[in-house]
Amino acid sequence: MFIFPLPLLLLSVSLAQLPGRNLADFGPPGQQLNEDARCLAVYHPNCSEETAETLGMEALALPGWWLQDLQNSQDSAQTAAEWHAQGVFTAPVFRDPHGHWAAPSATVLLRLDAGTEIPALVQEAPEVLAVEPWGGFEHAFKIRLKILDGRQVMDWAWQLGSQPGVLASEPDVLFSGHSNYVPTDPNYGSQWFHDDPDGDLDTPDAWEYTRGDPQIMVGIIDVGVELDHPDLNTVPGADLTSDGPGDGSPVNNCDNHGTPVAGVVSMRMNNGVGGSGVAPDSPSMPLRTFISTVSCNGGWNSFASWTVNALAYAESQGVRVSNNSNWYGFTSSTIDQKYDDTRTNGMVHFGIAGNGASATVVYPGSLPSVNALAAMDSNGNRASFSSWGPGLAFSGPGQDIYTTDRQGIQGWTGSDFTFAWGTSFASPCAAGIAAMLLSIDRTLTPAQVESFMQAGCVDLGAPGYDTDYGWGYVNAMNSLQQLGSLQETMILRGPTSILAGTMGTWDWLNGPPNGNCKVLYGNNIGPTILMGHEFNIGLPFTQGPLQTLDMNGAASLSATVPSSMAGTTLLIEVGAMDGSGTVYDSNLLFLSIQ
């Protein structure tokens, strides 16, 4: 919805003299971006391939965008001026030390302090085409400009950022990045990472307590995830790119990276196909945020706003865990803020350290709100390709990882499954453990999930935290044990969705050896006192009817759900007390009745 439209008029503007801006001026301190004087970003949707080839232009994955290779640095200003005379937008190109590029577009992303009106510079400027709310922020706007020169866009954004009440003002940057993977021979190896004496996740032990939950979704920020893969537990997501709207499925032939990443979390269990994910009952939701380059080399193109929109969409859908197994070529204060905001609102985030074999964690895994993973091999050593360094959160399996592949000739191997290497596959291991924790107790905050995972790590390197391994090797079973002594915390298991009028069976582990269990259940029930212990059932719900069922020593319950309860949600918890007065209680199970 446009707040106010302005007449369409392409022009260059004359601003007060400001220092020449670098995209690094708009991001967090410390990022390194140097202008590539022999390259120009060009937005020309109508340019023919013949003209582009003549002018040395390479098509990007972003529709209408090109990178033009200039013969020498003196050509840059002249070439830009020639394009501007034709009404074509150009922008300088900046590169990081790894060769990733970034360039400003003609759109500025603005965030204002609460109570601040849109500055007069925006409302009165003739170079403003339109303003619209965006990104799920309060007081945030996307400003589309009629400026043809990306340098002037940067200056304009910088000048806007100096206005009172402006929290951030930066160009919506188009940029390149890479997924971090190394696919290998599909005919050897197995899923060693679940249970291996030299280093593993101990998932088989943890599966005795939970295998995830259909309500605890993991958002996969990537190039798309194949929704119809027979061994992949998914729910439809969204395409946040210019190819959208869509459900988050891959679009082009090179959109291969997201399906293997999702498989590490959500490969189905006990279905006679492939292997198993870390949290097989927690579905992956694809958030297609990048468009793969047609060379199929693992590279992609994107805009900064697409990542923000992906996080906003995930939050709107109730996603509790996000995974971004990608390496950006620049940093953005707006992306930083969205990661912070969604973490504050209950989403725990995971990313990668990178495959550069260096002591630098890549962005956005380097953010304090994102847990970055280094990769380990099957011998318990850090993989030779894995990066490490300040900001590293955890280490996890990242070599010879058996997972899902896109089906048929579209995938890496043509066999529907693949063995892959990379920190890209360590990160979803940790995301799966977070989903397991939240499946047992969905009231956990991101800080609590991270704390339990830190305490559950197998320590490596120097005692405690270190920048070589972070908190250590992530471990599913150890992390679950941090929820409380399993001698005093019962685990309630069973279906979380059922058809009305049918029978379901639930059981629980770790009840008292000499104590009778009681099952508490009801619709919209609030806190209650039972056996002198407060059971905080359904705190977000209003007080309502509560039923208590005495189990007479049994450790399971089979019951038929009445047909009259169709369309409702039943909350179930188990409590008990042993002879010494120690109280045992379980996780809260939300049963959706269809």
PyMOL commands that set and color helices and strands:
alter all, ss='L'
color gray80, all
select helices_A, chain A and resi 23-26+49-54+75-85+120-123+150-161+192-194+203-206+258-266+304-316+333-344+408-410+423-440+446-456+476-481+563-565
alter helices_A, ss='H'
color red, helices_A
select strands_A, chain A and resi 4-5+34-43+57-59+65-69+89-95+101-112+128-133+140-145+166-179+182-184+218-222+238-239+284-288+291-292+299-303+321-324+326-328+348-352+370-376+392-397+401-404+417-421+489-493+497-498+503-509+517-522+528-530+533-535+547-550+556-560+569-577+583-586+589-593
alter strands_A, ss='S'
color yellow, strands_A
deselect
rebuild
show_as cartoon
